[in-house]
Amino acid sequence: MTIGERLKTFRKSIKKTQAEFGSLLGTSRDTITNYEIGRVEPTDTFIQLLVTKFSVSEKWLRTGEGEMYEETETTLFNSFAKQYDLSEAEQRAARYLLNLTSEERQQILHHIVRLAEAITSTDPKVNLSKIDKELAAYKEELLAAEKGLSASEATEEKDA
C-alpha cells in the first residue's frame, strides 16, 4: 500500500470527503486527490500537520508499519473518559490526580481512608447523633441523681 493509499484509508476512516479533508488541513480537494492517487508525494509539512491534528502514526502513514493511530496520553485519557462516561468535572479531577506524584496520591488516599473510618466507626463517641448525645448526658444526670451527686460532680467522679 502506498502513502497515498494509506492517506485515503485514513480519510475514509474519519468519514470525510476529499474536499472536507482538504479544508480541515488547509489545502484543496485537488491536492488531496493528487496525494491519494500517487501523482504527488505529500509534503513533510502536510504529514506533520496530519499527525498533529489527528494523532495519526507518522510511521504507519509513511511506511505502513504499526497502527494507524498514535496512542498518546491524551488519546488514551480521552478513550478512558469516554468509556467511563466521565463528566467534565470528573475528567478535571482525574487529570489532577494523575499529575500528582505517587507520594502525594498516597497522602490523599491515607486521608480518605481515615475519613471513611471516622464516618463508619463503631466508637460511640464518634458515631453519636445530637439526640444520642443528649440522651447520654441525661442518663448521666439520672445516674448521678440516684447517687445523690450533681451532674458536674458525677462527671468529675467519672473522670477521676
DSSP file (Angstrom, degrees, kcal/mol; ACC not computed):
  #  RESIDUE AA STRUCTURE BP1 BP2  ACC     N-H-->O    O-->H-N    N-H-->O    O-->H-N    TCO  KAPPA ALPHA  PHI   PSI    X-CA   Y-CA   Z-CA
    1    1 A M              0   0    0      0, 0.0     2,-0.1     0, 0.0     0, 0.0   0.000 360.0 360.0 360.0 134.2    0.0    0.0    0.0
    2    2 A T     >  -     0   0    0     34,-0.1     4,-2.3     1,-0.1     5,-0.2  -0.336 360.0-105.7 -84.1 168.3    1.4    3.4   -0.9
    3    3 A I  H  > S+     0   0    0      1,-0.2     4,-2.4     2,-0.2     5,-0.1   0.877 123.5  54.2 -61.0 -36.7    1.4    6.5    1.2
    4    4 A G  H  > S+     0   0    0      2,-0.2     4,-2.1     1,-0.2    -1,-0.2   0.898 108.2  48.2 -63.5 -40.9   -1.4    7.9   -1.0
    5    5 A E  H  > S+     0   0    0      2,-0.2     4,-2.6     1,-0.2    -2,-0.2   0.884 111.9  49.4 -67.5 -38.1   -3.5    4.8   -0.4
    6    6 A R  H  X S+     0   0    0     -4,-2.3     4,-2.7     2,-0.2    -2,-0.2   0.894 109.3  52.6 -66.7 -38.5   -2.9    5.0    3.4
    7    7 A L  H  X S+     0   0    0     -4,-2.4     4,-2.6     2,-0.2    -2,-0.2   0.918 111.3  46.5 -60.6 -43.8   -3.9    8.6    3.3
    8    8 A K  H  X S+     0   0    0     -4,-2.1     4,-2.6     2,-0.2     5,-0.2   0.909 110.6  52.7 -65.1 -42.9   -7.1    7.7    1.5
    9    9 A T  H  X S+     0   0    0     -4,-2.6     4,-1.8     1,-0.2    -2,-0.2   0.922 111.9  46.1 -58.3 -45.1   -7.7    4.8    4.0
   10   10 A F  H  X S+     0   0    0     -4,-2.7     4,-1.4     2,-0.2    -2,-0.2   0.945 111.0  51.7 -63.5 -47.5   -7.3    7.3    6.9
   11   11 A R  H  <>S+     0   0    0     -4,-2.6     5,-1.7     1,-0.2     3,-0.5   0.910 111.7  47.0 -56.6 -44.1   -9.6    9.9    5.3
   12   12 A K  H ><5S+     0   0    0     -4,-2.6     3,-1.3     1,-0.2    -1,-0.2   0.842 105.0  61.0 -67.9 -32.1  -12.3    7.3    4.8
   13   13 A S  H 3<5S+     0   0    0     -4,-1.8    -1,-0.2     1,-0.3    -2,-0.2   0.798 108.0  44.0 -66.1 -26.7  -11.9    6.1    8.4
   14   14 A I  T 3<5S-     0   0    0     -4,-1.4    -1,-0.3    -3,-0.5    -2,-0.2   0.310 115.0-121.6 -99.3   9.0  -12.9    9.5    9.6
   15   15 A K  T < 5 +     0   0    0     -3,-1.3     2,-0.4     1,-0.2    -3,-0.2   0.910  60.6 143.8  56.6  51.8  -15.7    9.7    7.1
   16   16 A K      < -     0   0    0     -5,-1.7    -1,-0.2     4,-0.0    -2,-0.1  -0.935  46.9-128.9-120.4 144.7  -14.6   12.8    5.2
   17   17 A T     >  -     0   0    0     -2,-0.4     4,-2.8     1,-0.1     5,-0.2  -0.367  36.4-103.5 -76.7 168.6  -14.8   13.7    1.5
   18   18 A Q  H  > S+     0   0    0      1,-0.2     4,-2.6     2,-0.2     5,-0.2   0.902 124.3  50.0 -60.7 -39.7  -11.6   14.9   -0.2
   19   19 A A  H  > S+     0   0    0      2,-0.2     4,-2.3     1,-0.2    -1,-0.2   0.926 112.9  45.2 -65.2 -45.1  -12.9   18.4   -0.1
   20   20 A E  H  > S+     0   0    0      2,-0.2     4,-2.2     1,-0.2    -2,-0.2   0.921 114.7  48.5 -64.2 -43.7  -13.8   18.2    3.7
   21   21 A F  H  X S+     0   0    0     -4,-2.8     4,-1.3     1,-0.2    -2,-0.2   0.922 111.9  49.0 -62.5 -46.0  -10.4   16.6    4.5
   22   22 A G  H  <>S+     0   0    0     -4,-2.6     5,-3.4    -5,-0.2     3,-0.3   0.905 109.9  52.2 -60.1 -42.4   -8.5   19.2    2.4
   23   23 A S  H ><5S+     0   0    0     -4,-2.3     3,-1.1     1,-0.2    -1,-0.2   0.899 106.4  53.1 -62.0 -42.1  -10.4   22.0    4.2
   24   24 A L  H 3<5S+     0   0    0     -4,-2.2    -1,-0.2     1,-0.2    -2,-0.2   0.803 115.9  41.0 -62.0 -28.6   -9.5   20.6    7.6
   25   25 A L  T 3<5S-     0   0    0     -4,-1.3    -1,-0.2    -3,-0.3    -2,-0.2   0.271 116.9-109.2-106.9  10.0   -5.9   20.6    6.6
   26   26 A G  T < 5S+     0   0    0     -3,-1.1     2,-0.3    -4,-0.3    -3,-0.2   0.822  83.4 100.6  70.7  32.1   -5.8   23.9    4.8
   27   27 A T  S   <S-     0   0    0     -5,-3.4    -1,-0.3    -6,-0.1    -2,-0.2  -0.826  70.5 -91.9-138.3 178.0   -5.4   22.5    1.3
   28   28 A S     >  -     0   0    0     -2,-0.3     4,-1.8    -3,-0.1     5,-0.1  -0.437  27.3-115.7 -94.3 165.7   -7.6   21.8   -1.7
   29   29 A R  H  > S+     0   0    0      1,-0.2     4,-2.7     2,-0.2     5,-0.2   0.884 116.9  57.1 -61.9 -39.3   -9.6   18.8   -2.9
   30   30 A D  H  > S+     0   0    0      1,-0.2     4,-2.6     2,-0.2    -1,-0.2   0.892 104.6  50.7 -61.6 -40.3   -7.3   18.6   -5.9
   31   31 A T  H  > S+     0   0    0      2,-0.2     4,-2.3     1,-0.2    -1,-0.2   0.930 110.9  48.5 -63.0 -44.7   -4.2   18.4   -3.7
   32   32 A I  H  X S+     0   0    0     -4,-1.8     4,-2.8     2,-0.2    -2,-0.2   0.924 111.1  51.2 -61.0 -44.3   -5.8   15.5   -1.7
   33   33 A T  H  X S+     0   0    0     -4,-2.7     4,-2.4     1,-0.2     6,-0.3   0.936 109.7  49.5 -57.4 -48.1   -6.7   13.7   -4.9
   34   34 A N  H  X>S+     0   0    0     -4,-2.6     6,-1.8     1,-0.2     5,-1.3   0.874 112.6  47.7 -61.3 -38.4   -3.1   14.1   -6.2
   35   35 A Y  H ><5S+     0   0    0     -4,-2.3     3,-0.8     4,-0.2    -1,-0.2   0.944 112.8  48.7 -65.1 -47.5   -1.7   12.7   -2.9
   36   36 A E  H 3<5S+     0   0    0     -4,-2.8    -2,-0.2     1,-0.2    -1,-0.2   0.850 113.2  44.6 -66.7 -36.1   -4.2    9.8   -2.9
   37   37 A I  H 3<5S-     0   0    0     -4,-2.4    -1,-0.2    -5,-0.2    -2,-0.2   0.513 113.2-115.6 -88.2  -2.6   -3.6    8.6   -6.5
   38   38 A G  T <<5S+     0   0    0     -3,-0.8    -3,-0.2    -4,-0.5    -4,-0.1   0.584  80.8 122.9  85.1   9.6    0.2    9.0   -6.1
   39   39 A R  S   <S+     0   0    0     -5,-1.3     2,-0.4    -6,-0.3    -4,-0.2   0.873  82.4  24.3 -69.5 -36.3    0.7   11.7   -8.6
   40   40 A V  S    S-     0   0    0     -6,-1.8    -2,-0.3    -9,-0.1    -1,-0.2  -0.989  82.2-125.7-131.4 139.1    2.3   13.9   -5.9
   41   41 A E        -     0   0    0     -2,-0.4    -6,-0.1    -3,-0.1    -5,-0.1  -0.681  37.0-107.9 -81.1 132.6    4.1   12.9   -2.7
   42   42 A P        -     0   0    0      0, 0.0    -1,-0.1     0, 0.0     2,-0.0  -0.327  38.2-114.5 -59.4 141.9    2.6   14.5    0.4
   43   43 A T     >  -     0   0    0      1,-0.1     4,-2.3    -3,-0.0     5,-0.2  -0.338  17.8-115.8 -74.1 159.2    5.0   17.2    1.8
   44   44 A D  H  > S+     0   0    0      1,-0.2     4,-2.7     2,-0.2     5,-0.2   0.884 118.2  55.0 -60.7 -38.2    6.6   16.7    5.2
   45   45 A T  H  > S+     0   0    0      2,-0.2     4,-2.2     1,-0.2    -1,-0.2   0.918 108.3  47.8 -61.4 -43.9    4.7   19.8    6.4
   46   46 A F  H  > S+     0   0    0      2,-0.2     4,-2.4     1,-0.2    -2,-0.2   0.923 112.5  49.0 -62.7 -45.0    1.4   18.2    5.4
   47   47 A I  H  X S+     0   0    0     -4,-2.3     4,-2.7     1,-0.2    -2,-0.2   0.917 111.0  49.7 -62.7 -44.1    2.3   14.9    7.1
   48   48 A Q  H  X S+     0   0    0     -4,-2.7     4,-2.6     1,-0.2    -1,-0.2   0.898 110.9  50.0 -62.7 -40.2    3.3   16.7   10.3
   49   49 A L  H  X S+     0   0    0     -4,-2.2     4,-2.9     2,-0.2     5,-0.3   0.921 111.7  48.3 -62.8 -44.0    0.0   18.6   10.3
   50   50 A L  H  X S+     0   0    0     -4,-2.4     4,-2.2     2,-0.2     6,-0.6   0.917 112.7  48.0 -61.7 -45.4   -1.9   15.4    9.8
   51   51 A V  H  X S+     0   0    0     -4,-2.7     4,-1.4     1,-0.2     5,-0.3   0.920 116.7  43.2 -61.7 -45.8    0.0   13.7   12.6
   52   52 A T  H  < S+     0   0    0     -4,-2.6    -2,-0.2    -5,-0.2    -1,-0.2   0.921 118.0  42.9 -68.0 -45.5   -0.6   16.6   15.0
   53   53 A K  H  < S+     0   0    0     -4,-2.9    -2,-0.2    -5,-0.2    -1,-0.2   0.840 129.7  22.4 -73.6 -34.4   -4.2   17.2   14.2
   54   54 A F  H  < S-     0   0    0     -4,-2.2    -1,-0.2    -5,-0.3    -2,-0.2   0.376  96.1-119.7-118.4   3.5   -5.5   13.6   14.1
   55   55 A S     <  +     0   0    0     -4,-1.4    15,-3.4    -5,-0.2     2,-0.3   0.836  53.5 165.3  57.2  34.2   -2.9   11.6   16.1
   56   56 A V  B     -A   69   0A   0     -6,-0.6     2,-0.5    -5,-0.3    13,-0.3  -0.597  45.3-107.6 -77.5 142.1   -2.1    9.5   13.1
   57   57 A S     >  -     0   0    0     11,-3.1     4,-2.5    -2,-0.3     5,-0.2  -0.594  21.3-153.7 -72.1 121.5    1.0    7.5   13.4
   58   58 A E  H  > S+     0   0    0     -2,-0.5     4,-2.7     1,-0.2     5,-0.3   0.891  95.9  54.7 -62.7 -38.7    3.7    9.0   11.2
   59   59 A K  H  >>S+     0   0    0      2,-0.2     4,-2.8     1,-0.2     5,-0.8   0.928 110.1  45.8 -61.2 -45.3    5.4    5.6   10.9
   60   60 A W  H  >5S+     0   0    0      7,-0.4     4,-1.5     4,-0.2    -2,-0.2   0.928 113.4  50.0 -62.7 -44.8    2.2    4.0    9.7
   61   61 A L  H  <5S+     0   0    0     -4,-2.5    -2,-0.2     1,-0.2    -1,-0.2   0.907 119.5  35.5 -62.2 -43.1    1.5    6.8    7.3
   62   62 A R  H  <5S+     0   0    0     -4,-2.7    -2,-0.2    -5,-0.2    -1,-0.2   0.869 138.6  12.1 -79.8 -37.6    5.0    6.8    5.7
   63   63 A T  H  <5S-     0   0    0     -4,-2.8    -3,-0.2    -5,-0.3    -2,-0.2   0.640  89.4-120.5-118.4 -19.4    5.7    3.0    5.8
   64   64 A G     << +     0   0    0     -4,-1.5     2,-0.3    -5,-0.8    -4,-0.2   0.446  69.5 131.9  87.8   0.0    2.5    1.1    6.6
   65   65 A E        +     0   0    0     -6,-0.7    -1,-0.3     2,-0.1    -2,-0.2  -0.624  56.7   1.7 -88.5 145.3    4.1   -0.4    9.8
   66   66 A G  S    S-     0   0    0     -2,-0.3     2,-0.2    -3,-0.1    -9,-0.0  -0.355 104.5 -28.4  83.2-162.4    2.3   -0.3   13.1
   67   67 A E        -     0   0    0      2,-0.2    -7,-0.4     1,-0.1   -10,-0.2  -0.552  50.3-122.8 -92.9 156.3   -1.1    1.0   14.0
   68   68 A M  S    S+     0   0    0     -2,-0.2   -11,-3.1    -8,-0.1     2,-0.4   0.885  94.9  54.3 -64.1 -40.0   -2.9    3.8   12.2
   69   69 A Y  B    S-A   56   0A   0    -13,-0.3     2,-0.5    -9,-0.1   -13,-0.3  -0.768  80.8-128.8-104.1 143.7   -3.3    5.9   15.3
   70   70 A E        -     0   0    0    -15,-3.4     2,-1.4    -2,-0.4     5,-0.1  -0.748  20.7-135.2 -84.0 128.0   -0.7    7.0   17.8
   71   71 A E        +     0   0    0     -2,-0.5     2,-0.1     4,-0.1    -1,-0.0  -0.681  37.7 171.5 -87.1  89.3   -1.6    6.1   21.3
   72   72 A T     >  -     0   0    0     -2,-1.4     4,-2.6     1,-0.1     5,-0.2  -0.472  48.9-105.5 -91.1 167.9   -0.7    9.4   23.1
   73   73 A E  H  > S+     0   0    0      1,-0.2     4,-2.7     2,-0.2     5,-0.2   0.899 121.8  51.6 -58.3 -40.1   -1.5   10.2   26.7
   74   74 A T  H  > S+     0   0    0      2,-0.2     4,-2.8     1,-0.2    -1,-0.2   0.930 110.9  45.1 -65.1 -46.1   -4.3   12.5   25.5
   75   75 A T  H  > S+     0   0    0      2,-0.2     4,-2.1     1,-0.2    -1,-0.2   0.882 114.2  50.1 -68.2 -35.5   -5.9    9.9   23.3
   76   76 A L  H  X S+     0   0    0     -4,-2.6     4,-2.3     2,-0.2    -2,-0.2   0.931 112.8  46.3 -65.1 -44.4   -5.6    7.3   26.0
   77   77 A F  H  X S+     0   0    0     -4,-2.7     4,-3.0    -5,-0.2     5,-0.2   0.926 112.2  50.4 -64.2 -44.2   -7.2    9.6   28.6
   78   78 A N  H  X S+     0   0    0     -4,-2.8     4,-2.2     1,-0.2    -1,-0.2   0.886 110.8  49.7 -61.6 -38.5  -10.0   10.7   26.2
   79   79 A S  H  X S+     0   0    0     -4,-2.1     4,-2.6     2,-0.2    -1,-0.2   0.915 112.3  47.9 -64.2 -43.7  -10.7    7.0   25.4
   80   80 A F  H  X S+     0   0    0     -4,-2.3     4,-2.1     2,-0.2    -2,-0.2   0.924 111.7  49.8 -61.0 -47.2  -10.8    6.3   29.2
   81   81 A A  H  <>S+     0   0    0     -4,-3.0     5,-2.5     1,-0.2     4,-0.2   0.887 113.5  45.8 -62.1 -40.1  -13.1    9.3   29.8
   82   82 A K  H ><5S+     0   0    0     -4,-2.2     3,-1.1    -5,-0.2    -1,-0.2   0.917 110.3  53.4 -69.2 -43.4  -15.5    8.2   27.1
   83   83 A Q  H 3<5S+     0   0    0     -4,-2.6    -2,-0.2     1,-0.3    -1,-0.2   0.874 117.9  36.3 -59.7 -38.8  -15.5    4.6   28.2
   84   84 A Y  T 3<5S-     0   0    0     -4,-2.1    -1,-0.3    -5,-0.2    -2,-0.2   0.280 107.4-124.2-100.9  10.2  -16.5    5.5   31.8
   85   85 A D  T < 5 -     0   0    0     -3,-1.1     2,-0.2    -4,-0.2    -3,-0.2   0.901  40.3-171.6  50.7  50.7  -18.7    8.4   30.7
   86   86 A L      < -     0   0    0     -5,-2.5    -1,-0.2    -6,-0.1     2,-0.0  -0.536  16.4-131.8 -77.3 136.5  -16.8   10.9   32.9
   87   87 A S     >  -     0   0    0     -2,-0.2     4,-2.4     1,-0.1     5,-0.2  -0.258  32.0 -99.5 -73.6 171.8  -18.2   14.4   33.2
   88   88 A E  H  > S+     0   0    0      1,-0.2     4,-2.4     2,-0.2     5,-0.2   0.914 126.1  50.0 -60.2 -42.7  -16.0   17.5   32.7
   89   89 A A  H  > S+     0   0    0      1,-0.2     4,-2.3     2,-0.2    -1,-0.2   0.905 110.7  49.2 -63.5 -41.6  -15.6   17.8   36.5
   90   90 A E  H  > S+     0   0    0      2,-0.2     4,-2.5     1,-0.2    -1,-0.2   0.876 110.2  51.6 -65.5 -37.1  -14.7   14.2   36.8
   91   91 A Q  H  X S+     0   0    0     -4,-2.4     4,-2.7     2,-0.2    -2,-0.2   0.911 109.8  48.9 -65.5 -41.9  -12.1   14.5   34.0
   92   92 A R  H  X S+     0   0    0     -4,-2.4     4,-2.5     2,-0.2    -2,-0.2   0.917 112.3  48.8 -63.1 -42.0  -10.5   17.5   35.7
   93   93 A A  H  X S+     0   0    0     -4,-2.3     4,-2.5     2,-0.2    -2,-0.2   0.920 112.4  47.9 -63.2 -43.9  -10.3   15.6   39.0
   94   94 A A  H  X S+     0   0    0     -4,-2.5     4,-2.5     2,-0.2    -2,-0.2   0.923 112.5  48.3 -63.9 -44.4   -8.8   12.6   37.3
   95   95 A R  H  X S+     0   0    0     -4,-2.7     4,-1.5     2,-0.2    -1,-0.2   0.907 110.8  52.4 -61.8 -40.9   -6.2   14.7   35.4
   96   96 A Y  H  < S+     0   0    0     -4,-2.5     4,-0.5     1,-0.2     3,-0.4   0.948 112.0  44.9 -59.4 -49.3   -5.4   16.5   38.7
   97   97 A L  H >< S+     0   0    0     -4,-2.5     3,-1.1     1,-0.2    -1,-0.2   0.886 110.9  53.6 -63.6 -39.3   -4.8   13.2   40.5
   98   98 A L  H 3< S+     0   0    0     -4,-2.5    -1,-0.2     1,-0.2    -2,-0.2   0.777 105.6  54.6 -67.5 -25.6   -2.8   11.8   37.6
   99   99 A N  T 3< S+     0   0    0     -4,-1.5    -1,-0.2    -3,-0.4    -2,-0.2   0.538  91.1  94.3 -86.4  -6.2   -0.5   14.8   37.6
  100  100 A L  S <  S-     0   0    0     -3,-1.1     2,-0.1    -4,-0.5    -3,-0.0  -0.417  84.5-103.6 -78.0 159.8    0.4   14.4   41.3
  101  101 A T     >  -     0   0    0      1,-0.1     4,-2.2    -2,-0.1     5,-0.2  -0.370  32.8-107.7 -74.2 164.5    3.4   12.5   42.5
  102  102 A S  H  > S+     0   0    0      1,-0.2     4,-2.2     2,-0.2     5,-0.1   0.893 121.7  52.8 -59.5 -40.2    3.0    9.0   43.8
  103  103 A E  H  > S+     0   0    0      1,-0.2     4,-2.1     2,-0.2    -1,-0.2   0.907 108.0  49.9 -64.1 -42.1    3.7   10.3   47.3
  104  104 A E  H  > S+     0   0    0      1,-0.2     4,-2.1     2,-0.2    -1,-0.2   0.897 110.8  49.7 -64.5 -39.9    1.1   13.0   47.0
  105  105 A R  H  X S+     0   0    0     -4,-2.2     4,-2.6     1,-0.2    -1,-0.2   0.891 109.2  52.5 -65.6 -38.2   -1.5   10.4   45.9
  106  106 A Q  H  X S+     0   0    0     -4,-2.2     4,-2.4     2,-0.2    -2,-0.2   0.895 108.5  50.7 -63.6 -39.9   -0.6    8.2   48.8
  107  107 A Q  H  X S+     0   0    0     -4,-2.1     4,-2.1     2,-0.2    -2,-0.2   0.921 111.3  47.5 -63.7 -44.0   -1.2   11.0   51.2
  108  108 A I  H  X S+     0   0    0     -4,-2.1     4,-2.3     1,-0.2    -2,-0.2   0.931 112.1  49.8 -62.5 -45.2   -4.6   11.8   49.8
  109  109 A L  H  X S+     0   0    0     -4,-2.6     4,-2.6     1,-0.2    -2,-0.2   0.899 108.1  54.2 -60.0 -41.5   -5.5    8.1   49.9
  110  110 A H  H  X S+     0   0    0     -4,-2.4     4,-2.3     1,-0.2    -1,-0.2   0.923 110.4  46.1 -58.6 -45.9   -4.4    8.0   53.5
  111  111 A H  H  X S+     0   0    0     -4,-2.1     4,-2.4     2,-0.2    -1,-0.2   0.876 111.5  51.6 -67.3 -37.3   -6.7   10.9   54.4
  112  112 A I  H  X S+     0   0    0     -4,-2.3     4,-2.5     2,-0.2    -2,-0.2   0.919 110.4  48.8 -64.7 -43.0   -9.6    9.4   52.5
  113  113 A V  H  X S+     0   0    0     -4,-2.6     4,-2.4     2,-0.2    -2,-0.2   0.922 112.3  48.4 -62.8 -44.2   -9.2    6.1   54.3
  114  114 A R  H  X S+     0   0    0     -4,-2.3     4,-2.2     2,-0.2    -2,-0.2   0.895 111.3  50.5 -64.0 -39.3   -9.1    7.8   57.7
  115  115 A L  H  X S+     0   0    0     -4,-2.4     4,-2.2     2,-0.2    -2,-0.2   0.923 110.7  48.8 -63.4 -44.5  -12.1    9.9   56.8
  116  116 A A  H  X S+     0   0    0     -4,-2.5     4,-2.2     1,-0.2    -2,-0.2   0.897 110.7  51.1 -62.3 -40.8  -14.0    6.8   55.8
  117  117 A E  H  X S+     0   0    0     -4,-2.4     4,-0.6     1,-0.2    -1,-0.2   0.906 109.7  49.9 -63.0 -41.2  -13.0    5.1   59.1
  118  118 A A  H  < S+     0   0    0     -4,-2.2     3,-0.5     1,-0.2    -2,-0.2   0.888 111.7  48.4 -64.8 -38.7  -14.2    8.0   61.1
  119  119 A I  H  < S+     0   0    0     -4,-2.2    -1,-0.2     1,-0.2    -2,-0.2   0.884 119.9  36.5 -69.2 -38.3  -17.6    8.0   59.3
  120  120 A T  H  < S+     0   0    0     -4,-2.2    -1,-0.2    -5,-0.2    -2,-0.2   0.306  87.3 135.5 -99.0   9.2  -18.1    4.3   59.7
  121  121 A S     <  -     0   0    0     -4,-0.6    -3,-0.1    -3,-0.5    -4,-0.0  -0.218  48.8-151.7 -60.4 144.9  -16.6    4.0   63.2
  122  122 A T        +     0   0    0      4,-0.1    -1,-0.1     3,-0.0    -4,-0.1   0.412  61.3 119.3 -94.3  -0.8  -18.4    1.9   65.8
  123  123 A D    >>  -     0   0    0      1,-0.2     4,-2.1    -5,-0.1     3,-1.1  -0.538  64.2-143.0 -64.5 118.4  -16.9    4.1   68.6
  124  124 A P  H 3> S+     0   0    0      0, 0.0     4,-0.9     0, 0.0    -1,-0.2   0.817  97.8  58.4 -58.3 -31.8  -20.0    5.6   70.2
  125  125 A K  H 34 S+     0   0    0      1,-0.2     3,-0.1     2,-0.2    -2,-0.1   0.842 112.5  40.0 -67.0 -31.4  -18.2    8.9   70.8
  126  126 A V  H <4 S+     0   0    0     -3,-1.1    -1,-0.2     1,-0.2    -5,-0.1   0.833 120.3  43.0 -82.9 -34.6  -17.6    9.3   67.0
  127  127 A N  H  < S+     0   0    0     -4,-2.1     2,-0.2    -7,-0.1    -2,-0.2   0.362  81.0 121.7 -99.8   4.4  -21.0    8.0   65.9
  128  128 A L     <  -     0   0    0     -4,-0.9     2,-0.1    -5,-0.2    -5,-0.0  -0.466  51.0-143.2 -75.1 136.3  -23.4    9.7   68.2
  129  129 A S     >  -     0   0    0     -2,-0.2     4,-2.3     1,-0.1     5,-0.2  -0.375  34.3 -97.4 -83.1 173.4  -26.1   11.8   66.8
  130  130 A K  H  > S+     0   0    0      1,-0.2     4,-2.2     2,-0.2     5,-0.2   0.912 126.9  47.9 -59.5 -43.5  -27.2   15.0   68.6
  131  131 A I  H  > S+     0   0    0      1,-0.2     4,-2.7     2,-0.2    -1,-0.2   0.917 110.0  52.3 -64.5 -43.0  -30.2   13.2   70.2
  132  132 A D  H  > S+     0   0    0      1,-0.2     4,-2.4     2,-0.2    -1,-0.2   0.895 109.7  49.7 -59.9 -39.8  -27.9   10.3   71.2
  133  133 A K  H  X S+     0   0    0     -4,-2.3     4,-2.3     2,-0.2    -1,-0.2   0.912 110.9  48.9 -65.5 -42.5  -25.6   12.7   72.9
  134  134 A E  H  X S+     0   0    0     -4,-2.2     4,-2.5     2,-0.2    -2,-0.2   0.906 111.7  49.7 -63.7 -41.1  -28.5   14.4   74.7
  135  135 A L  H  X S+     0   0    0     -4,-2.7     4,-2.6     2,-0.2    -2,-0.2   0.909 110.3  50.2 -63.8 -41.5  -29.8   11.1   75.9
  136  136 A A  H  X S+     0   0    0     -4,-2.4     4,-2.0     2,-0.2    -2,-0.2   0.905 112.0  47.6 -63.6 -41.0  -26.3   10.0   77.1
  137  137 A A  H  X S+     0   0    0     -4,-2.3     4,-1.9     2,-0.2    -2,-0.2   0.911 112.7  48.8 -65.9 -42.3  -26.0   13.3   79.1
  138  138 A Y  H  X S+     0   0    0     -4,-2.5     4,-2.5     1,-0.2    -2,-0.2   0.893 109.2  53.2 -64.1 -40.0  -29.5   12.9   80.6
  139  139 A K  H  X S+     0   0    0     -4,-2.6     4,-2.6     1,-0.2     5,-0.2   0.911 107.9  50.6 -61.0 -42.8  -28.7    9.3   81.5
  140  140 A E  H  X S+     0   0    0     -4,-2.0     4,-2.3     1,-0.2    -1,-0.2   0.891 109.3  51.5 -62.6 -38.9  -25.6   10.5   83.4
  141  141 A E  H  X S+     0   0    0     -4,-1.9     4,-2.4     2,-0.2    -2,-0.2   0.927 110.9  47.5 -62.8 -44.9  -27.7   13.1   85.2
  142  142 A L  H  X S+     0   0    0     -4,-2.5     4,-2.0     2,-0.2    -2,-0.2   0.915 112.6  48.4 -63.8 -43.5  -30.2   10.5   86.3
  143  143 A L  H  X S+     0   0    0     -4,-2.6     4,-1.4     1,-0.2    -1,-0.2   0.896 112.3  49.4 -63.6 -39.1  -27.5    8.1   87.5
  144  144 A A  H  X>S+     0   0    0     -4,-2.3     5,-3.3    -5,-0.2     4,-0.6   0.891 108.2  53.7 -65.8 -39.7  -25.8   10.9   89.4
  145  145 A A  H ><5S+     0   0    0     -4,-2.4     3,-0.8     3,-0.2    -1,-0.2   0.882 104.9  54.9 -63.8 -37.5  -29.1   11.9   91.0
  146  146 A E  H 3<5S+     0   0    0     -4,-2.0    -1,-0.2     1,-0.3    -2,-0.2   0.879 110.7  45.4 -61.1 -37.8  -29.5    8.3   92.2
  147  147 A K  H 3<5S-     0   0    0     -4,-1.4    -1,-0.3    -5,-0.1    -2,-0.2   0.532 119.6-113.0 -83.2  -6.2  -26.1    8.6   93.9
  148  148 A G  T <<5S+     0   0    0     -3,-0.8     2,-0.3    -4,-0.6    -3,-0.2   0.726  75.8 126.0  81.9  21.6  -27.0   12.0   95.3
  149  149 A L      < -     0   0    0     -5,-3.3    -1,-0.3    -6,-0.1    -2,-0.1  -0.787  61.5-115.9-109.9 154.6  -24.5   13.8   93.2
  150  150 A S     >  -     0   0    0     -2,-0.3     4,-2.3    -3,-0.1     5,-0.2  -0.415  36.0-105.3 -77.8 166.5  -24.9   16.8   90.8
  151  151 A A  H  > S+     0   0    0      1,-0.2     4,-2.0     2,-0.2     5,-0.1   0.890 122.0  49.3 -61.3 -40.5  -24.2   16.2   87.1
  152  152 A S  H  > S+     0   0    0      1,-0.2     4,-2.0     2,-0.2    -1,-0.2   0.880 111.0  49.5 -69.4 -36.2  -20.9   18.1   87.3
  153  153 A E  H  > S+     0   0    0      2,-0.2     4,-2.5     1,-0.2    -1,-0.2   0.876 109.7  52.5 -67.4 -36.4  -19.8   16.1   90.4
  154  154 A A  H  X S+     0   0    0     -4,-2.3     4,-2.5     2,-0.2    -2,-0.2   0.894 109.0  49.3 -65.7 -39.6  -20.7   12.9   88.6
  155  155 A T  H  X S+     0   0    0     -4,-2.0     4,-2.2     2,-0.2    -1,-0.2   0.909 111.7  48.8 -65.6 -41.5  -18.6   13.9   85.6
  156  156 A E  H  X S+     0   0    0     -4,-2.0     4,-1.2     2,-0.2    -2,-0.2   0.899 112.9  48.1 -64.6 -39.9  -15.7   14.8   88.0
  157  157 A E  H  < S+     0   0    0     -4,-2.5    -2,-0.2     1,-0.2    -1,-0.2   0.899 111.6  50.1 -66.0 -40.7  -16.0   11.4   89.7
  158  158 A K  H  < S+     0   0    0     -4,-2.5    -2,-0.2     1,-0.2    -1,-0.2   0.886 111.0  48.9 -65.0 -39.7  -16.2    9.6   86.4
  159  159 A D  H  <        0   0    0     -4,-2.2    -1,-0.2     1,-0.2    -2,-0.2   0.726 360.0 360.0 -73.2 -22.3  -13.0   11.3   85.2
  160  160 A A     <        0   0    0     -4,-1.2    -1,-0.2    -3,-0.2    -2,-0.2   0.474 360.0 360.0 -74.9 360.0  -11.1   10.6   88.3
